[in-house]
């Protein structure tokens, strides 16, 4: 009798049945190529758990392939795979069941997997893939698997012999006091005990040995396997049937209890780990939780590697360094986002390590490397899901800590920008007043004597520097708040450079300034005000960090689709290792420099140049001194009209 179908069904959703058959991988790939929503399910029956380790790894690899191809993968323990698949299809609203082809010509009373599925669930659309050419002629009669060597090993009957011997001895001693029916109960009790303690195959052997022993010792004629009365034939038949049924039911119950216990242990370990990770606020704490969980559950040492650059991984804070970690393989795991090394579908590494990607919902957080503590260490197929789930939890915790740090940084950055904007606005007015007063005193008559004029010159120099710093603070705050948008117009570069040189004339007075701009430079799309600020900061930076009398050269040349501008000097050069960091905010070439400043000038230069679609970098020159280079795109400038010739 078929089960009652549900009222609604997603007819396009596919359920793929994965098992030990040779067609499982083909079925998975066919479902992935369909493009519809699909699930892949493996029903873990007692017979499946008895497969060879190699075969179980192959099945687990097929499930991993299904997961990588976009399937919703499930492993469900159960006694009856047909009913488990039907229940999963109806719970998840799946309308199509895709299975492999039966490999045996079954006897008339044997029903194949697909036949049972079609009979119990007529509401589901059943699809079987075609046999390949090389396997069509390889069909054979299905063995009677209940008593086959594959399902009934003689070694499973050895522990049963002492139990049946003990029960037979007890029954023989109690024969004067008990009827044969009661002695049968003792043998049934021994079958139940064997099923509970030894398993399904032992229960079958116990049933057979119990019937044989009862027939030999308690059915007349005694000490012979002869039955003279028909009623004893019925007794032996019923006894064998009841023993087999009770033994199988008891063994099934034992299996379900073991599966439930194992599942409870996994859920408990994951719960404790997730609860600890939920309260972790630092990477060091997450690494410690990961190490403890892997060491206790998998008997291995765990190392977490985090990306520090696009092409490099490094040990996470708090992670102990383990010898033999292959950083090249770890980087490959990070790039390909798949498990590599020992126990995976890739060849094992020389040091026997396993590398798992820490993949969070929005980003790759790093790699977890497992170094086994035992020589013959391997992960059971049932443990792979636990390991992958733990890696996902660790990745989510790392992602949460990462974004929490970014949020704190953004909050502090916003507060700092607001503070800088407020301070710079309040300082600009008094600085402007002081500058105006100094200029007025210079223009007053009669002229001031030299000592007083020298003091006013020093005051004006310091006010100019302070005003430059305040302008940098204000402009950086505006840039960070997104209030600066370049208004680009086509104009010659020499005009912008000339204005900047005039504005910096006071600071450049004690230096030799050389401007080398070829006359055939094309027009550039520039924001004049912003680019003046760029050259002001570069020239002022060169003047402040070189001794008086130094040479400052500003040159330009065309390089393909770009114009490169260089501001070079013959001063002491840049501190080694700071060529890139100089363009970060609040970074100065020397922390104890006597030159006043906040370290914002070069950061503003980079921000403006990148807003124009260009790049900026710094380097130490081979001839001595420092060089700052700008690369600006040429674009499609308009043609410059030629001036008419005059006679």
Secondary structure, DSSP 4 states (H G I P E B T S, - for coil): -PPPPPS--EEEEEEEE--SSTTHHHHHHHHHHH-S-EEEEEEE-HHHHTS-HHHHHHHHHHHHHHHHTT-EEEEEE-S-HHHHHHHHHHHTTEEEEEEPPP-EE--TT---HHHHHHHH-TTSEEEEPPPPHHHHTT-EEPP-TTSSTTT--GGGGHHHHHHHHHHHHHHHHTTTTS-HHHHHHHHHHHHHHHHHHH-HHHHHHHHHHHHHHHHHHHSSSTTSS---SHHHHHHHHHHHHHHHHHHHHHHHHHHHHHHHHHHHHHHHHHHHHHHHHHT--SHHHHHHHHHHHHHHHHSEEEEEEEEEETTEEEEPTTPPP-TT--HHHHHHHHHHTS-EETTSSSPPPTT-EEEEEEE-SSSEEEEEEEEESSTT----HHHHHHHHHHHHHHHHHHHHHHHHHHHHHHHHHHHHHHHHHHHHHHHHHHHHHHHHHHHHHHHSSSPPPHHHHHHHHHHHHHHHHHHHHHHHHHHHHHHHTT------EEE-HHHHHHHHHHHTHHHHTTSEEEEEE-TTPPPEEE-HHHHHHHHHHHHHHHHHTS-TT-EEEEEEEEETTEEEEEEEE-SS-PPTT-TTGGGSTT--S-TT-SS---S-HHHHHHHHHHHTT-EEEEEE-TTSSEEEEEEEE---PPPPPPPPP--
